[in-house]
């Protein structure tokens, strides 16, 4: 038996292939949207993909479970609580399936979601590893506030947090200390708030170092878990439902996108956002009207799914056709490729944005309206500019009317990526009513003071 971990760094997502060498069969856990790495690994090992296990309907990425079933005929395992629309084998508490000397046992571990399961792997009858999905992370546990259900969102989060308390203690902490822990996410995900950079651990190490496994009453645990959770991107609920249904082949949906280098010939609709993925320097040299700069080199998927609503059509711009293809695939990792009206390769725009004079700003900060687009938790730790107006990037479009326009605007975040996006949004929404400057990476000069 061999376990291979796959990583999507852009979404801080881990998926797994478990190879039973005796039967030459593979079991996949929580596969990403792109099936190619798994198909390549199957070919490399000469093994058949026999099964895919989904620990829950993921909120932050689209799984390829249905596409893999259609391509390989594999069996899909998921909790019956998911009420999955695709053909599947219910997989809940105590149910087991085996490949050769390797067995997989389902454990219902609600908390992150009501339908979460963890999977205990045994080899020759011995506990070896547990795939914890978004229940137990390295250094943290999954957030309980992503599935409000039919009732009050706060009450549902409290209920799920209580279930998480029991799932951790009654299902996972009772496993052997040397059992390997393989989660679905690492540091950088929005499915938790304080994850380690490590990609795996053991039950024993987590019992020693993970805050969520320490002695606490249920009430204390619930309060700690619900405090200071990060924002919820707009696309999360969309992805949950898409994963419940099963997504179509990414290769097939991507083929339907028109890619052109003749912008005007497309007769673009001016009210649609243009998502320009080029570097900030290229964007500022010239871009299309109504464009938002969501650079390729950063958390593109998170911010695309936070700024563009599910179902909202948009145009995609990248430096060349190869970059367009790559960014279509990244949009597809959260199910947004079907919202791309058309994609453009090159630089079709002439709109330019003013560059800030840092000396003037440094000496006269009061002459500007300063907009802080960091997350609320970051602002809570301390403002960089005392008189700044905090508006998180994911809320900016809906809160533009809160920004005074009686003096020039300076936008900042913590490092430059979000401020590039935010300043381009304000430039488009305010339509020249006031100058908008992006402080960019220069914010580090002021943050260190």
VONULUM-397809 format. One record per residue (C-alpha): residue number from 1; residue in three letters; x, y, z. Coordinates in steps of 0.05 Angstrom, whole numbers. Example, Ala and Ser with C-alpha at 12.3 -4.5 7.8 and 13.67 -1.06 7.14 Angstrom:
BEGIN
<pos:1&code:ALA&px:246&py:-90&pz:156>
<pos:2&code:SER&px:273&py:-21&pz:143>
This chain:
BEGIN
<pos:1&code:UNK&px:0&py:0&pz:0>
<pos:2&code:UNK&px:26&py:69&pz:-18>
<pos:3&code:UNK&px:-5&py:138&pz:-5>
<pos:4&code:UNK&px:9&py:196&pz:-54>
<pos:5&code:UNK&px:-10&py:267&pz:-36>
<pos:6&code:UNK&px:-27&py:317&pz:-90>
<pos:7&code:UNK&px:-27&py:392&pz:-76>
<pos:8&code:UNK&px:-62&py:451&pz:-110>
<pos:9&code:UNK&px:-22&py:508&pz:-81>
<pos:10&code:UNK&px:-70&py:561&pz:-108>
<pos:11&code:UNK&px:-126&py:533&pz:-64>
<pos:12&code:UNK&px:-83&py:502&pz:-10>
<pos:13&code:UNK&px:-118&py:437&pz:-26>
<pos:14&code:UNK&px:-93&py:366&pz:-15>
<pos:15&code:UNK&px:-120&py:305&pz:-49>
<pos:16&code:UNK&px:-97&py:233&pz:-45>
<pos:17&code:UNK&px:-86&py:169&pz:-84>
<pos:18&code:UNK&px:-80&py:104&pz:-45>
<pos:19&code:UNK&px:-48&py:49&pz:-85>
<pos:20&code:UNK&px:-60&py:-24&pz:-68>
<pos:21&code:UNK&px:0&py:-56&pz:-100>
<pos:22&code:UNK&px:-27&py:-127&pz:-97>
<pos:23&code:UNK&px:-90&py:-112&pz:-137>
<pos:24&code:UNK&px:-61&py:-53&pz:-177>
<pos:25&code:UNK&px:-120&py:-9&pz:-159>
<pos:26&code:UNK&px:-126&py:63&pz:-135>
<pos:27&code:UNK&px:-173&py:98&pz:-88>
<pos:28&code:UNK&px:-176&py:174&pz:-93>
<pos:29&code:UNK&px:-197&py:220&pz:-37>
<pos:30&code:UNK&px:-224&py:290&pz:-50>
<pos:31&code:UNK&px:-196&py:299&pz:-121>
<pos:32&code:UNK&px:-188&py:369&pz:-151>
<pos:33&code:UNK&px:-225&py:391&pz:-214>
<pos:34&code:UNK&px:-167&py:375&pz:-260>
<pos:35&code:UNK&px:-167&py:299&pz:-271>
<pos:36&code:UNK&px:-102&py:295&pz:-308>
<pos:37&code:UNK&px:-54&py:286&pz:-248>
<pos:38&code:UNK&px:-95&py:226&pz:-225>
<pos:39&code:UNK&px:-100&py:195&pz:-294>
<pos:40&code:UNK&px:-25&py:205&pz:-303>
<pos:41&code:UNK&px:-11&py:171&pz:-237>
<pos:42&code:UNK&px:-56&py:113&pz:-254>
<pos:43&code:UNK&px:-18&py:104&pz:-320>
<pos:44&code:UNK&px:50&py:111&pz:-284>
<pos:45&code:UNK&px:33&py:57&pz:-233>
<pos:46&code:UNK&px:-5&py:13&pz:-282>
<pos:47&code:UNK&px:-65&py:16&pz:-235>
<pos:48&code:UNK&px:-139&py:24&pz:-244>
<pos:49&code:UNK&px:-178&py:79&pz:-209>
<pos:50&code:UNK&px:-228&py:36&pz:-173>
<pos:51&code:UNK&px:-260&py:86&pz:-125>
<pos:52&code:UNK&px:-266&py:159&pz:-106>
<pos:53&code:UNK&px:-285&py:181&pz:-36>
<pos:54&code:UNK&px:-314&py:250&pz:-23>
<pos:55&code:UNK&px:-308&py:271&pz:50>
<pos:56&code:UNK&px:-363&py:323&pz:39>
<pos:57&code:UNK&px:-389&py:371&pz:-15>
<pos:58&code:UNK&px:-331&py:420&pz:-16>
<pos:59&code:UNK&px:-344&py:495&pz:-14>
<pos:60&code:UNK&px:-278&py:522&pz:-38>
<pos:61&code:UNK&px:-264&py:479&pz:-99>
<pos:62&code:UNK&px:-300&py:436&pz:-150>
<pos:63&code:UNK&px:-285&py:362&pz:-146>
<pos:64&code:UNK&px:-277&py:317&pz:-208>
<pos:65&code:UNK&px:-311&py:257&pz:-177>
<pos:66&code:UNK&px:-366&py:253&pz:-229>
<pos:67&code:UNK&px:-318&py:263&pz:-288>
<pos:68&code:UNK&px:-273&py:208&pz:-260>
<pos:69&code:UNK&px:-332&py:161&pz:-254>
<pos:70&code:UNK&px:-353&py:175&pz:-326>
<pos:71&code:UNK&px:-281&py:166&pz:-350>
<pos:72&code:UNK&px:-262&py:104&pz:-311>
<pos:73&code:UNK&px:-326&py:71&pz:-285>
<pos:74&code:UNK&px:-301&py:78&pz:-213>
<pos:75&code:UNK&px:-348&py:74&pz:-153>
<pos:76&code:UNK&px:-362&py:140&pz:-117>
<pos:77&code:UNK&px:-368&py:137&pz:-41>
<pos:78&code:UNK&px:-401&py:193&pz:-1>
<pos:79&code:UNK&px:-444&py:200&pz:61>
<pos:80&code:UNK&px:-519&py:190&pz:49>
<pos:81&code:UNK&px:-529&py:256&pz:86>
<pos:82&code:UNK&px:-501&py:292&pz:24>
<pos:83&code:UNK&px:-562&py:271&pz:-16>
<pos:84&code:UNK&px:-517&py:268&pz:-77>
<pos:85&code:UNK&px:-550&py:273&pz:-145>
<pos:86&code:UNK&px:-499&py:228&pz:-178>
<pos:87&code:UNK&px:-494&py:152&pz:-177>
<pos:88&code:UNK&px:-458&py:133&pz:-113>
<pos:89&code:UNK&px:-448&py:83&pz:-56>
<pos:90&code:UNK&px:-470&py:111&pz:12>
<pos:91&code:UNK&px:-411&py:110&pz:59>
<pos:92&code:UNK&px:-425&py:123&pz:133>
<pos:93&code:UNK&px:-406&py:102&pz:203>
<pos:94&code:UNK&px:-375&py:33&pz:205>
<pos:95&code:UNK&px:-384&py:17&pz:132>
<pos:96&code:UNK&px:-321&py:-14&pz:101>
<pos:97&code:UNK&px:-295&py:-31&pz:33>
<pos:98&code:UNK&px:-229&py:-65&pz:17>
<pos:99&code:UNK&px:-177&py:-72&pz:-38>
<pos:100&code:UNK&px:-132&py:-131&pz:-25>
<pos:101&code:UNK&px:-102&py:-121&pz:45>
<pos:102&code:UNK&px:-122&py:-47&pz:47>
<pos:103&code:UNK&px:-189&py:-27&pz:78>
<pos:104&code:UNK&px:-227&py:38&pz:83>
<pos:105&code:UNK&px:-275&py:52&pz:141>
<pos:106&code:UNK&px:-323&py:111&pz:142>
<pos:107&code:UNK&px:-331&py:153&pz:205>
<pos:108&code:UNK&px:-385&py:206&pz:207>
<pos:109&code:UNK&px:-351&py:269&pz:233>
<pos:110&code:UNK&px:-400&py:327&pz:227>
<pos:111&code:UNK&px:-377&py:396&pz:247>
<pos:112&code:UNK&px:-348&py:431&pz:187>
<pos:113&code:UNK&px:-412&py:408&pz:151>
<pos:114&code:UNK&px:-469&py:363&pz:173>
<pos:115&code:UNK&px:-449&py:311&pz:121>
<pos:116&code:UNK&px:-373&py:306&pz:133>
<pos:117&code:UNK&px:-339&py:239&pz:139>
<pos:118&code:UNK&px:-268&py:218&pz:155>
<pos:119&code:UNK&px:-237&py:155&pz:127>
<pos:120&code:UNK&px:-195&py:107&pz:168>
<pos:121&code:UNK&px:-145&py:68&pz:127>
<pos:122&code:UNK&px:-120&py:1&pz:152>
<pos:123&code:UNK&px:-66&py:-43&pz:122>
<pos:124&code:UNK&px:-64&py:-116&pz:143>
<pos:125&code:UNK&px:-116&py:-99&pz:195>
<pos:126&code:UNK&px:-73&py:-44&pz:228>
<pos:127&code:UNK&px:-93&py:29&pz:233>
<pos:128&code:UNK&px:-46&py:68&pz:187>
<pos:129&code:UNK&px:-77&py:135&pz:166>
<pos:130&code:UNK&px:-140&py:177&pz:170>
<pos:131&code:UNK&px:-164&py:224&pz:115>
<pos:132&code:UNK&px:-199&py:279&pz:154>
<pos:133&code:UNK&px:-226&py:324&pz:98>
<pos:134&code:UNK&px:-243&py:391&pz:129>
<pos:135&code:UNK&px:-255&py:363&pz:199>
<pos:136&code:UNK&px:-185&py:360&pz:228>
<pos:137&code:UNK&px:-129&py:402&pz:199>
<pos:138&code:UNK&px:-57&py:406&pz:220>
<pos:139&code:UNK&px:-59&py:456&pz:277>
<pos:140&code:UNK&px:-133&py:472&pz:271>
<pos:141&code:UNK&px:-202&py:444&pz:254>
<pos:142&code:UNK&px:-253&py:462&pz:201>
<pos:143&code:UNK&px:-297&py:523&pz:207>
<pos:144&code:UNK&px:-371&py:509&pz:221>
<pos:145&code:UNK&px:-402&py:571&pz:190>
<pos:146&code:UNK&px:-404&py:553&pz:116>
<pos:147&code:UNK&px:-469&py:514&pz:114>
<pos:148&code:UNK&px:-525&py:556&pz:144>
<pos:149&code:UNK&px:-579&py:507&pz:120>
<pos:150&code:UNK&px:-651&py:527&pz:124>
<pos:151&code:UNK&px:-651&py:562&pz:192>
<pos:152&code:UNK&px:-614&py:617&pz:227>
<pos:153&code:UNK&px:-541&py:619&pz:204>
<pos:154&code:UNK&px:-513&py:635&pz:273>
<pos:155&code:UNK&px:-553&py:580&pz:306>
<pos:156&code:UNK&px:-532&py:530&pz:253>
<pos:157&code:UNK&px:-458&py:549&pz:262>
<pos:158&code:UNK&px:-464&py:539&pz:338>
<pos:159&code:UNK&px:-497&py:472&pz:327>
<pos:160&code:UNK&px:-443&py:449&pz:279>
<pos:161&code:UNK&px:-388&py:475&pz:325>
<pos:162&code:UNK&px:-417&py:431&pz:380>
<pos:163&code:UNK&px:-417&py:371&pz:333>
<pos:164&code:UNK&px:-345&py:386&pz:315>
<pos:165&code:UNK&px:-326&py:383&pz:389>
<pos:166&code:UNK&px:-354&py:312&pz:394>
<pos:167&code:UNK&px:-328&py:289&pz:326>
<pos:168&code:UNK&px:-257&py:307&pz:344>
<pos:169&code:UNK&px:-260&py:275&pz:413>
<pos:170&code:UNK&px:-303&py:214&pz:400>
<pos:171&code:UNK&px:-281&py:194&pz:330>
<pos:172&code:UNK&px:-211&py:220&pz:316>
<pos:173&code:UNK&px:-175&py:228&pz:383>
<pos:174&code:UNK&px:-190&py:155&pz:400>
<pos:175&code:UNK&px:-148&py:131&pz:342>
<pos:176&code:UNK&px:-78&py:105&pz:355>
<pos:177&code:UNK&px:-27&py:160&pz:366>
<pos:178&code:UNK&px:16&py:137&pz:308>
<pos:179&code:UNK&px:-40&py:142&pz:257>
<pos:180&code:UNK&px:-21&py:190&pz:201>
<pos:181&code:UNK&px:-68&py:250&pz:192>
<pos:182&code:UNK&px:-80&py:272&pz:120>
<pos:183&code:UNK&px:-126&py:334&pz:115>
<pos:184&code:UNK&px:-158&py:364&pz:53>
<pos:185&code:UNK&px:-126&py:432&pz:64>
<pos:186&code:UNK&px:-64&py:468&pz:89>
<pos:187&code:UNK&px:-44&py:539&pz:107>
<pos:188&code:UNK&px:-78&py:590&pz:62>
<pos:189&code:UNK&px:-147&py:559&pz:58>
<pos:190&code:UNK&px:-209&py:596&pz:81>
<pos:191&code:UNK&px:-239&py:531&pz:108>
<pos:192&code:UNK&px:-202&py:544&pz:174>
<pos:193&code:UNK&px:-167&py:601&pz:208>
<pos:194&code:UNK&px:-99&py:579&pz:236>
<pos:195&code:UNK&px:-72&py:520&pz:197>
<pos:196&code:UNK&px:-1&py:496&pz:200>
<pos:197&code:UNK&px:44&py:497&pz:138>
<pos:198&code:UNK&px:56&py:422&pz:149>
<pos:199&code:UNK&px:19&py:376&pz:100>
<pos:200&code:UNK&px:10&py:316&pz:147>
<pos:201&code:UNK&px:17&py:297&pz:220>
<pos:202&code:UNK&px:-2&py:242&pz:268>
<pos:203&code:UNK&px:-59&py:237&pz:317>
<pos:204&code:UNK&px:-9&py:238&pz:374>
<pos:205&code:UNK&px:24&py:302&pz:350>
<pos:206&code:UNK&px:-42&py:336&pz:340>
<pos:207&code:UNK&px:-67&py:316&pz:409>
<pos:208&code:UNK&px:-5&py:351&pz:436>
<pos:209&code:UNK&px:-3&py:414&pz:394>
<pos:210&code:UNK&px:-71&py:427&pz:360>
<pos:211&code:UNK&px:-112&py:477&pz:399>
<pos:212&code:UNK&px:-178&py:443&pz:379>
<pos:213&code:UNK&px:-158&py:378&pz:413>
<pos:214&code:UNK&px:-139&py:408&pz:480>
<pos:215&code:UNK&px:-179&py:402&pz:544>
<pos:216&code:UNK&px:-240&py:448&pz:541>
<pos:217&code:UNK&px:-313&py:447&pz:555>
<pos:218&code:UNK&px:-359&py:444&pz:495>
<pos:219&code:UNK&px:-380&py:516&pz:508>
<pos:220&code:UNK&px:-308&py:540&pz:511>
<pos:221&code:UNK&px:-291&py:502&pz:447>
<pos:222&code:UNK&px:-351&py:530&pz:410>
<pos:223&code:UNK&px:-334&py:601&pz:430>
<pos:224&code:UNK&px:-262&py:594&pz:409>
<pos:225&code:UNK&px:-280&py:561&pz:343>
<pos:226&code:UNK&px:-330&py:615&pz:322>
<pos:227&code:UNK&px:-286&py:674&pz:341>
<pos:228&code:UNK&px:-249&py:711&pz:285>
<pos:229&code:UNK&px:-266&py:664&pz:228>
<pos:230&code:UNK&px:-246&py:694&pz:160>
<pos:231&code:UNK&px:-296&py:720&pz:110>
<pos:232&code:UNK&px:-337&py:673&pz:66>
<pos:233&code:UNK&px:-326&py:682&pz:-9>
<pos:234&code:UNK&px:-389&py:688&pz:-51>
<pos:235&code:UNK&px:-375&py:625&pz:-90>
<pos:236&code:UNK&px:-374&py:577&pz:-31>
<pos:237&code:UNK&px:-448&py:559&pz:-30>
<pos:238&code:UNK&px:-448&py:553&pz:-106>
<pos:239&code:UNK&px:-392&py:502&pz:-103>
<pos:240&code:UNK&px:-427&py:461&pz:-49>
<pos:241&code:UNK&px:-487&py:452&pz:-94>
<pos:242&code:UNK&px:-445&py:439&pz:-156>
<pos:243&code:UNK&px:-407&py:385&pz:-118>
<pos:244&code:UNK&px:-473&py:354&pz:-95>
<pos:245&code:UNK&px:-494&py:348&pz:-168>
<pos:246&code:UNK&px:-426&py:332&pz:-197>
<pos:247&code:UNK&px:-390&py:378&pz:-246>
<pos:248&code:UNK&px:-384&py:367&pz:-321>
<pos:249&code:UNK&px:-316&py:354&pz:-353>
<pos:250&code:UNK&px:-273&py:416&pz:-347>
<pos:251&code:UNK&px:-240&py:400&pz:-414>
<pos:252&code:UNK&px:-308&py:399&pz:-448>
<pos:253&code:UNK&px:-334&py:463&pz:-417>
<pos:254&code:UNK&px:-269&py:500&pz:-430>
<pos:255&code:UNK&px:-273&py:483&pz:-504>
<pos:256&code:UNK&px:-337&py:524&pz:-509>
<pos:257&code:UNK&px:-302&py:589&pz:-489>
<pos:258&code:UNK&px:-287&py:636&pz:-546>
<pos:259&code:UNK&px:-214&py:659&pz:-544>
<pos:260&code:UNK&px:-196&py:718&pz:-588>
<pos:261&code:UNK&px:-144&py:771&pz:-600>
<pos:262&code:UNK&px:-195&py:818&pz:-633>
<pos:263&code:UNK&px:-231&py:852&pz:-575>
<pos:264&code:UNK&px:-275&py:899&pz:-616>
<pos:265&code:UNK&px:-300&py:842&pz:-661>
<pos:266&code:UNK&px:-332&py:810&pz:-600>
<pos:267&code:UNK&px:-377&py:871&pz:-590>
<pos:268&code:UNK&px:-366&py:867&pz:-515>
<pos:269&code:UNK&px:-420&py:887&pz:-466>
<pos:270&code:UNK&px:-395&py:947&pz:-427>
<pos:271&code:UNK&px:-432&py:930&pz:-362>
<pos:272&code:UNK&px:-395&py:863&pz:-353>
<pos:273&code:UNK&px:-332&py:861&pz:-312>
<pos:274&code:UNK&px:-266&py:848&pz:-348>
<pos:275&code:UNK&px:-223&py:804&pz:-304>
<pos:276&code:UNK&px:-152&py:822&pz:-325>
<pos:277&code:UNK&px:-101&py:772&pz:-299>
<pos:278&code:UNK&px:-38&py:807&pz:-325>
<pos:279&code:UNK&px:15&py:833&pz:-277>
<pos:280&code:UNK&px:-1&py:899&pz:-243>
<pos:281&code:UNK&px:53&py:936&pz:-284>
<pos:282&code:UNK&px:23&py:914&pz:-350>
<pos:283&code:UNK&px:-47&py:929&pz:-327>
<pos:284&code:UNK&px:-30&py:1000&pz:-306>
<pos:285&code:UNK&px:3&py:1014&pz:-373>
<pos:286&code:UNK&px:-64&py:1004&pz:-406>
<pos:287&code:UNK&px:-127&py:963&pz:-396>
<pos:288&code:UNK&px:-200&py:959&pz:-417>
<pos:289&code:UNK&px:-256&py:999&pz:-385>
<pos:290&code:UNK&px:-292&py:965&pz:-327>
<pos:291&code:UNK&px:-232&py:920&pz:-313>
<pos:292&code:UNK&px:-210&py:890&pz:-247>
<pos:293&code:UNK&px:-138&py:869&pz:-239>
<pos:294&code:UNK&px:-137&py:799&pz:-209>
<pos:295&code:UNK&px:-66&py:777&pz:-223>
<pos:296&code:UNK&px:-46&py:707&pz:-241>
<pos:297&code:UNK&px:8&py:707&pz:-187>
<pos:298&code:UNK&px:-35&py:706&pz:-125>
<pos:299&code:UNK&px:-100&py:680&pz:-96>
<pos:300&code:UNK&px:-136&py:688&pz:-162>
<pos:301&code:UNK&px:-190&py:636&pz:-149>
<pos:302&code:UNK&px:-208&py:664&pz:-80>
<pos:303&code:UNK&px:-216&py:735&pz:-105>
<pos:304&code:UNK&px:-250&py:716&pz:-170>
<pos:305&code:UNK&px:-302&py:679&pz:-130>
<pos:306&code:UNK&px:-308&py:736&pz:-79>
<pos:307&code:UNK&px:-316&py:793&pz:-128>
<pos:308&code:UNK&px:-355&py:760&pz:-185>
<pos:309&code:UNK&px:-421&py:730&pz:-162>
<pos:310&code:UNK&px:-439&py:659&pz:-182>
<pos:311&code:UNK&px:-476&py:663&pz:-248>
<pos:312&code:UNK&px:-448&py:732&pz:-265>
<pos:313&code:UNK&px:-417&py:734&pz:-335>
<pos:314&code:UNK&px:-348&py:765&pz:-344>
<pos:315&code:UNK&px:-292&py:772&pz:-394>
<pos:316&code:UNK&px:-224&py:743&pz:-382>
<pos:317&code:UNK&px:-158&py:776&pz:-404>
<pos:318&code:UNK&px:-89&py:745&pz:-401>
<pos:319&code:UNK&px:-21&py:760&pz:-433>
<pos:320&code:UNK&px:-24&py:707&pz:-487>
<pos:321&code:UNK&px:-63&py:645&pz:-508>
<pos:322&code:UNK&px:-23&py:599&pz:-463>
<pos:323&code:UNK&px:-38&py:644&pz:-404>
<pos:324&code:UNK&px:-112&py:647&pz:-423>
<pos:325&code:UNK&px:-115&py:570&pz:-423>
<pos:326&code:UNK&px:-82&py:567&pz:-355>
<pos:327&code:UNK&px:-129&py:619&pz:-325>
<pos:328&code:UNK&px:-190&py:586&pz:-354>
<pos:329&code:UNK&px:-168&py:522&pz:-318>
<pos:330&code:UNK&px:-158&py:561&pz:-253>
<pos:331&code:UNK&px:-227&py:592&pz:-260>
<pos:332&code:UNK&px:-253&py:522&pz:-272>
<pos:333&code:UNK&px:-224&py:498&pz:-206>
<pos:334&code:UNK&px:-281&py:536&pz:-172>
<pos:335&code:UNK&px:-332&py:523&pz:-227>
<pos:336&code:UNK&px:-328&py:592&pz:-258>
<pos:337&code:UNK&px:-307&py:573&pz:-328>
<pos:338&code:UNK&px:-380&py:571&pz:-350>
<pos:339&code:UNK&px:-388&py:645&pz:-331>
<pos:340&code:UNK&px:-333&py:668&pz:-379>
<pos:341&code:UNK&px:-368&py:705&pz:-436>
<pos:342&code:UNK&px:-304&py:706&pz:-477>
<pos:343&code:UNK&px:-229&py:708&pz:-466>
<pos:344&code:UNK&px:-178&py:756&pz:-495>
<pos:345&code:UNK&px:-103&py:744&pz:-505>
<pos:346&code:UNK&px:-62&py:807&pz:-505>
<pos:347&code:UNK&px:-71&py:880&pz:-485>
<pos:348&code:UNK&px:-131&py:912&pz:-518>
<pos:349&code:UNK&px:-140&py:972&pz:-472>
<pos:350&code:UNK&px:-119&py:1044&pz:-468>
<pos:351&code:UNK&px:-145&py:1062&pz:-399>
<pos:352&code:UNK&px:-89&py:1085&pz:-354>
<pos:353&code:UNK&px:-86&py:1097&pz:-279>
<pos:354&code:UNK&px:-47&py:1151&pz:-244>
<pos:355&code:UNK&px:15&py:1133&pz:-204>
<pos:356&code:UNK&px:21&py:1157&pz:-133>
<pos:357&code:UNK&px:75&py:1207&pz:-113>
<pos:358&code:UNK&px:100&py:1173&pz:-50>
<pos:359&code:UNK&px:137&py:1235&pz:-25>
<pos:360&code:UNK&px:74&py:1277&pz:-28>
<pos:361&code:UNK&px:32&py:1222&pz:5>
<pos:362&code:UNK&px:84&py:1210&pz:59>
<pos:363&code:UNK&px:86&py:1284&pz:77>
<pos:364&code:UNK&px:12&py:1298&pz:69>
<pos:365&code:UNK&px:-29&py:1235&pz:84>
<pos:366&code:UNK&px:-88&py:1276&pz:107>
<pos:367&code:UNK&px:-97&py:1302&pz:37>
<pos:368&code:UNK&px:-123&py:1234&pz:16>
<pos:369&code:UNK&px:-180&py:1187&pz:33>
<pos:370&code:UNK&px:-144&py:1123&pz:51>
<pos:371&code:UNK&px:-182&py:1058&pz:40>
<pos:372&code:UNK&px:-157&py:996&pz:76>
<pos:373&code:UNK&px:-182&py:934&pz:39>
<pos:374&code:UNK&px:-152&py:882&pz:86>
<pos:375&code:UNK&px:-197&py:832&pz:121>
<pos:376&code:UNK&px:-232&py:853&pz:186>
<pos:377&code:UNK&px:-187&py:807&pz:227>
<pos:378&code:UNK&px:-125&py:842&pz:199>
<pos:379&code:UNK&px:-152&py:911&pz:214>
<pos:380&code:UNK&px:-170&py:888&pz:284>
<pos:381&code:UNK&px:-96&py:873&pz:296>
<pos:382&code:UNK&px:-79&py:945&pz:280>
<pos:383&code:UNK&px:-88&py:999&pz:228>
<pos:384&code:UNK&px:-29&py:1021&pz:185>
<pos:385&code:UNK&px:-59&py:1091&pz:176>
<pos:386&code:UNK&px:-100&py:1117&pz:236>
<pos:387&code:UNK&px:-152&py:1153&pz:194>
<pos:388&code:UNK&px:-162&py:1100&pz:141>
<pos:389&code:UNK&px:-231&py:1073&pz:123>
<pos:390&code:UNK&px:-234&py:997&pz:128>
<pos:391&code:UNK&px:-274&py:963&pz:73>
<pos:392&code:UNK&px:-253&py:891&pz:59>
<pos:393&code:UNK&px:-241&py:876&pz:-15>
<pos:394&code:UNK&px:-298&py:825&pz:-18>
<pos:395&code:UNK&px:-347&py:880&pz:3>
<pos:396&code:UNK&px:-319&py:937&pz:-38>
<pos:397&code:UNK&px:-365&py:936&pz:-98>
<pos:398&code:UNK&px:-427&py:940&pz:-54>
<pos:399&code:UNK&px:-398&py:994&pz:-9>
<pos:400&code:UNK&px:-368&py:1043&pz:-59>
<pos:401&code:UNK&px:-419&py:1096&pz:-38>
<pos:402&code:UNK&px:-387&py:1098&pz:31>
<pos:403&code:UNK&px:-322&py:1127&pz:3>
<pos:404&code:UNK&px:-316&py:1203&pz:3>
<pos:405&code:UNK&px:-297&py:1233&pz:-64>
<pos:406&code:UNK&px:-277&py:1303&pz:-40>
<pos:407&code:UNK&px:-203&py:1286&pz:-44>
<pos:408&code:UNK&px:-158&py:1235&pz:-80>
<pos:409&code:UNK&px:-164&py:1163&pz:-57>
<pos:410&code:UNK&px:-106&py:1117&pz:-37>
<pos:411&code:UNK&px:-120&py:1043&pz:-31>
<pos:412&code:UNK&px:-77&py:995&pz:9>
<pos:413&code:UNK&px:-76&py:923&pz:33>
<pos:414&code:UNK&px:-20&py:884&pz:66>
<pos:415&code:UNK&px:24&py:870&pz:6>
<pos:416&code:UNK&px:-4&py:897&pz:-60>
<pos:417&code:UNK&px:-47&py:842&pz:-91>
<pos:418&code:UNK&px:-113&py:863&pz:-62>
<pos:419&code:UNK&px:-100&py:937&pz:-70>
<pos:420&code:UNK&px:-86&py:927&pz:-144>
<pos:421&code:UNK&px:-155&py:894&pz:-150>
<pos:422&code:UNK&px:-189&py:945&pz:-105>
<pos:423&code:UNK&px:-160&py:1007&pz:-139>
<pos:424&code:UNK&px:-181&py:981&pz:-207>
<pos:425&code:UNK&px:-251&py:969&pz:-181>
<pos:426&code:UNK&px:-256&py:1040&pz:-154>
<pos:427&code:UNK&px:-226&py:1068&pz:-217>
<pos:428&code:UNK&px:-282&py:1034&pz:-256>
<pos:429&code:UNK&px:-339&py:1048&pz:-208>
<pos:430&code:UNK&px:-322&py:1121&pz:-194>
<pos:431&code:UNK&px:-311&py:1134&pz:-269>
<pos:432&code:UNK&px:-262&py:1192&pz:-262>
<pos:433&code:UNK&px:-299&py:1229&pz:-207>
<pos:434&code:UNK&px:-235&py:1229&pz:-166>
<pos:435&code:UNK&px:-164&py:1203&pz:-174>
<pos:436&code:UNK&px:-152&py:1133&pz:-147>
<pos:437&code:UNK&px:-82&py:1111&pz:-127>
<pos:438&code:UNK&px:-56&py:1042&pz:-111>
<pos:439&code:UNK&px:-4&py:1043&pz:-55>
<pos:440&code:UNK&px:17&py:973&pz:-76>
<pos:441&code:UNK&px:79&py:942&pz:-45>
<pos:442&code:UNK&px:99&py:1010&pz:-18>
<pos:443&code:UNK&px:52&py:996&pz:40>
<pos:444&code:UNK&px:109&py:957&pz:71>
<pos:445&code:UNK&px:147&py:1022&pz:82>
<pos:446&code:UNK&px:91&py:1049&pz:124>
<pos:447&code:UNK&px:73&py:983&pz:159>
<pos:448&code:UNK&px:144&py:979&pz:187>
<pos:449&code:UNK&px:141&py:1048&pz:219>
